[in-house]
């Protein structure tokens, strides 16, 4: 089974992925953010490095997707190839950071990949406001993230909502993140567990 955690930068995807993997005994797959060779350059000069960054992410996410599809056990994934394309890539294109030529090349590559891809069994979308995202980004203190503009996070939030509501065809669970602290509050985490159990196994009534 393939479970995916989706959400904007700073929404708490990695934390929830880790907690759910521990609770259910699932294997966790995380994005290799700190080891991405383009990420620091990207935040310094988005226009110059957007295509390089997006192709690198596409390559990594497709490799993970194939590995997950071939696995015989449940894997929970922190961010998927789908939001990488329909949120981050589309946002970069709208901001003028990719040429039409680069965009068409990227989308043709993605469409070829989708001929062998399957949707996750469940995508959990962590929906968070921009102030909540900013607070989390500041707390974790990654230097290359501190220069991000508020408009960038706002645009990503808009595209995430559009992706979840209009573009993604799989099963989705939306979690409103602002009022939850599932890392430190067991009751908040239990609410999420109950909803997952209901959706996947029919054990409880979702809250």
C-alpha positions as CSV (number, residue, x, y, z in Angstrom):
1,X,0.0,0.0,0.0
2,X,1.2,3.5,-0.8
3,X,0.3,6.4,1.5
4,X,1.3,9.9,0.6
5,X,1.6,13.1,2.7
6,X,1.1,16.3,0.8
7,X,1.4,19.9,1.9
8,X,3.2,23.2,1.5
9,X,6.7,24.0,2.7
10,X,6.5,24.0,6.5
11,X,3.2,22.3,6.9
12,X,4.5,19.4,8.9
13,X,4.7,16.6,6.3
14,X,8.0,15.1,7.5
15,X,6.9,15.0,11.1
16,X,3.5,13.3,10.3
17,X,5.3,10.9,8.0
18,X,7.6,9.9,10.8
19,X,4.9,9.6,13.4
20,X,2.6,7.5,11.2
21,X,5.4,5.2,10.1
22,X,6.2,4.5,13.7
23,X,2.6,4.0,14.7
24,X,1.6,1.6,11.9
25,X,5.0,0.0,11.3
26,X,5.1,1.4,7.8
27,X,8.3,2.3,5.9
28,X,8.9,6.1,5.7
29,X,10.2,7.7,2.5
30,X,11.4,11.3,2.8
31,X,12.5,13.8,0.2
32,X,16.2,14.3,0.1
33,X,15.9,18.1,0.6
34,X,19.2,18.6,2.4
35,X,21.1,16.7,-0.3
36,X,19.6,18.3,-3.3
37,X,22.5,19.8,-5.3
38,X,20.4,22.5,-6.8
39,X,18.2,23.7,-3.8
40,X,20.5,26.4,-2.4
41,X,21.3,27.8,-5.8
42,X,17.6,27.8,-6.6
43,X,16.7,30.0,-3.6
44,X,19.4,32.4,-4.6
45,X,18.5,32.7,-8.2
46,X,15.1,31.0,-8.9
47,X,14.9,32.0,-12.6
48,X,18.3,30.5,-13.4
49,X,17.9,27.2,-11.6
50,X,14.2,26.4,-11.8
51,X,14.4,23.9,-14.7
52,X,17.4,22.1,-13.2
53,X,15.7,21.9,-9.8
54,X,12.4,20.6,-11.2
55,X,14.0,18.0,-13.4
56,X,16.1,16.7,-10.5
57,X,13.0,16.5,-8.3
58,X,11.1,14.7,-11.1
59,X,13.8,12.2,-11.5
60,X,14.0,11.5,-7.8
61,X,10.3,11.3,-7.3
62,X,9.8,9.0,-10.2
63,X,12.5,6.6,-9.0
64,X,10.7,6.6,-5.6
65,X,7.4,5.9,-7.2
66,X,8.6,2.9,-9.1
67,X,10.3,1.5,-5.9
68,X,7.1,2.0,-4.0
69,X,5.0,0.3,-6.6
70,X,7.3,-2.7,-6.6
71,X,7.3,-3.0,-2.7
72,X,5.4,-5.8,-1.0
73,X,4.8,-3.7,2.2
74,X,3.2,-0.4,3.0
75,X,5.2,2.8,2.4
76,X,4.3,6.3,3.5
77,X,5.9,9.0,1.4
78,X,6.7,12.6,2.2
79,X,5.5,14.6,-0.9
80,X,4.8,12.9,-4.3
81,X,5.6,13.3,-7.9
82,X,2.1,14.6,-8.5
83,X,2.3,17.7,-6.4
84,X,5.8,18.3,-7.6
85,X,4.4,18.7,-11.1
86,X,1.0,20.3,-10.5
87,X,2.0,22.6,-7.6
88,X,5.7,23.5,-7.7
89,X,6.4,23.2,-11.4
90,X,3.2,25.0,-12.4
91,X,4.0,27.7,-9.9
92,X,7.5,28.2,-11.3
93,X,6.0,28.4,-14.8
94,X,3.4,30.9,-13.8
95,X,6.1,33.1,-12.2
96,X,8.0,33.2,-15.5
97,X,10.9,31.1,-14.2
98,X,10.7,28.6,-17.0
99,X,10.6,29.1,-20.7
100,X,7.9,27.5,-22.8
101,X,10.6,25.2,-24.3
102,X,11.7,23.9,-20.9
103,X,8.1,23.6,-19.7
104,X,7.1,21.5,-22.7
105,X,10.1,19.3,-22.3
106,X,9.4,18.7,-18.7
107,X,5.7,17.9,-19.2
108,X,6.4,15.5,-22.0
109,X,8.8,13.7,-19.8
110,X,6.3,13.6,-17.0
111,X,3.5,12.3,-19.3
112,X,5.7,9.4,-20.4
113,X,6.4,8.5,-16.8
114,X,2.7,8.5,-16.0
115,X,2.2,5.6,-18.5
116,X,3.7,3.3,-15.8
117,X,2.6,5.2,-12.7
118,X,-0.2,4.4,-10.2
119,X,-1.9,6.8,-7.8
120,X,-1.3,6.4,-4.0
121,X,-3.9,4.4,-2.1
122,X,-4.4,7.5,0.1
123,X,-3.1,11.1,-0.1
124,X,-3.2,13.0,3.2
125,X,-3.2,16.8,2.5
126,X,-2.0,19.0,5.3
127,X,-3.7,22.3,4.7
128,X,-2.1,25.2,6.5
129,X,-2.3,29.0,6.4
130,X,0.7,31.1,5.4
131,X,1.4,32.4,9.0
132,X,1.4,28.8,10.2
133,X,3.9,27.9,7.5
134,X,6.1,30.8,8.2
135,X,6.2,30.0,11.9
136,X,7.3,26.4,11.2
137,X,9.9,27.5,8.6
138,X,11.4,29.9,11.1
139,X,11.5,27.3,13.9
140,X,13.3,24.7,11.9
141,X,15.9,27.2,10.8
142,X,17.0,26.0,7.4
143,X,19.1,28.9,6.1
144,X,18.1,28.6,2.4
145,X,14.4,28.8,3.4
146,X,14.6,32.0,5.4
147,X,14.7,34.1,2.3
148,X,11.4,32.8,0.8
149,X,8.8,35.5,0.0
150,X,5.3,35.4,1.5
151,X,3.8,35.7,-2.0
152,X,5.7,32.5,-2.9
153,X,4.1,30.6,-0.1
154,X,0.7,32.1,-0.9
155,X,0.9,31.0,-4.5
156,X,1.9,27.5,-3.5
157,X,-1.1,27.3,-1.1
158,X,-3.5,28.4,-3.9
159,X,-2.0,25.8,-6.3
160,X,-2.2,23.1,-3.6
161,X,-5.9,23.7,-3.1
162,X,-6.5,23.6,-6.9
163,X,-4.4,20.5,-7.2
164,X,-6.3,18.7,-4.5
165,X,-9.8,19.9,-5.5
166,X,-9.6,19.9,-9.3
167,X,-6.6,18.0,-10.6
168,X,-5.8,15.0,-8.4
169,X,-8.0,11.9,-9.2
170,X,-7.1,9.7,-6.2
171,X,-8.5,9.3,-2.7
172,X,-7.7,12.3,-0.5
173,X,-8.0,13.1,3.2
174,X,-7.7,16.8,4.1
175,X,-6.4,17.8,7.5
176,X,-6.6,21.4,8.6
177,X,-3.2,21.8,10.2
178,X,-3.3,25.2,11.9
179,X,-5.1,24.1,15.1
180,X,-3.3,20.8,15.4
181,X,0.0,19.9,17.2
182,X,0.2,16.2,16.5
183,X,3.9,16.1,17.4
184,X,3.4,17.2,21.0
185,X,-0.3,16.6,21.6
186,X,-1.3,12.8,21.7
187,X,-5.0,13.7,21.3
188,X,-4.4,15.6,18.1
189,X,-2.4,12.7,16.7
190,X,-5.2,10.3,17.8
191,X,-7.7,12.2,15.8
192,X,-5.6,11.7,12.7
193,X,-5.2,8.0,13.4
194,X,-9.0,7.6,13.8
195,X,-9.6,9.1,10.4
196,X,-6.9,7.0,8.7
197,X,-8.3,3.8,10.4
198,X,-11.8,4.7,9.2
199,X,-10.7,5.5,5.6
200,X,-8.4,2.5,5.1
201,X,-9.8,-0.1,7.4
202,X,-13.3,1.0,8.3
203,X,-12.6,0.8,12.0
204,X,-13.8,4.1,13.4
205,X,-16.1,7.0,12.4
206,X,-14.0,9.9,11.0
207,X,-14.0,13.1,13.0
